[in-house]
C-alpha cells in the first residue's frame, strides 16, 4: 500500500489469475482446475480506490487467453492497472 499511495504507476502483465468478473466453473473441468481458489488473487487490485484497473467491470473485460482446445480466447489472465492520476 505504501508503494501505491501518492505514486504514479503502471502495472501490467500475465498474472495467470482470473478477473473478479469471471467464474472458473464456467470453464471446461480440466481448465477450471487451474483456478482452485474461491476468489481470484487479483481481486484486491480491482477494489482498491488507489488503483485503476483496465477491466473496470465485466462489460469491459476482454478474453486474453486461448487454450489449445478452444477455438477462441475464453478467459482473462492478462491485467493492467495504473494510478488514478
C-alpha positions as CSV (number, residue, x, y, z in Angstrom):
1,X,0.0,0.0,0.0
2,X,2.8,2.4,0.7
3,X,4.1,1.9,-2.8
4,X,0.8,2.9,-4.4
5,X,-0.4,5.9,-2.4
6,X,0.9,9.1,-3.9
7,X,2.9,7.5,-6.7
8,X,2.2,7.2,-10.4
9,X,2.5,3.7,-11.7
10,X,1.6,1.3,-14.4
11,X,1.4,-2.5,-13.6
12,X,0.7,-4.8,-16.5
13,X,1.3,-8.5,-17.1
14,X,0.1,-12.0,-17.3
15,X,-0.9,-12.8,-13.7
16,X,-2.3,-16.2,-14.5
17,X,-5.3,-15.2,-12.4
18,X,-8.9,-14.6,-13.5
19,X,-10.6,-11.2,-13.1
20,X,-13.2,-10.9,-10.3
21,X,-15.8,-10.9,-13.0
22,X,-15.1,-14.5,-14.1
23,X,-16.2,-17.8,-12.6
24,X,-13.8,-20.7,-13.2
25,X,-16.7,-23.1,-13.0
26,X,-17.8,-21.8,-16.5
27,X,-14.6,-23.3,-18.0
28,X,-14.0,-26.9,-19.0
29,X,-13.4,-29.1,-16.0
30,X,-9.7,-29.5,-16.6
31,X,-9.3,-25.8,-17.3
32,X,-11.3,-24.8,-14.2
33,X,-8.9,-26.9,-12.1
34,X,-6.2,-24.3,-12.9
35,X,-8.1,-21.8,-10.8
36,X,-8.9,-23.6,-7.5
37,X,-9.2,-20.5,-5.3
38,X,-12.7,-19.3,-4.5
39,X,-11.7,-15.7,-5.0
40,X,-9.2,-14.7,-7.6
41,X,-5.8,-13.5,-6.1
42,X,-6.1,-10.4,-8.3
43,X,-9.4,-9.3,-6.7
44,X,-7.8,-6.8,-4.2
45,X,-6.3,-4.9,-7.1
46,X,-9.8,-4.4,-8.5
47,X,-11.3,-2.8,-5.4
48,X,-8.5,-0.6,-4.1
49,X,-9.5,3.1,-4.7
50,X,-5.9,4.0,-5.4
51,X,-5.7,1.6,-8.3
52,X,-7.5,1.9,-11.7
53,X,-7.9,-1.5,-13.5
54,X,-8.0,-1.7,-17.3
55,X,-11.0,-4.0,-17.0
56,X,-13.3,-1.8,-14.8
57,X,-16.2,-4.2,-15.0
58,X,-17.5,-7.3,-16.7
59,X,-18.6,-5.5,-19.8
60,X,-15.2,-4.0,-20.5
61,X,-13.3,-7.3,-19.9
62,X,-11.7,-9.0,-22.9
63,X,-10.6,-12.6,-23.0
64,X,-6.9,-12.7,-23.4
65,X,-6.1,-16.4,-23.1
66,X,-6.9,-19.1,-25.7
67,X,-6.4,-22.7,-24.5
68,X,-5.2,-25.2,-27.1
69,X,-8.6,-27.0,-27.0
70,X,-10.6,-23.8,-27.6
71,X,-11.5,-22.2,-30.9
72,X,-11.3,-18.7,-29.3
73,X,-10.0,-17.0,-26.1
74,X,-12.2,-17.8,-23.1
75,X,-10.8,-16.0,-20.1
76,X,-8.8,-13.0,-19.0
77,X,-5.4,-13.7,-17.3
78,X,-3.6,-10.6,-18.5
79,X,-4.2,-7.5,-16.4
80,X,-3.3,-3.8,-16.4
81,X,-3.6,-1.3,-13.6
82,X,-2.5,2.3,-13.2
83,X,-2.6,5.1,-10.7
84,X,-5.7,7.3,-10.7
85,X,-3.9,10.4,-11.9
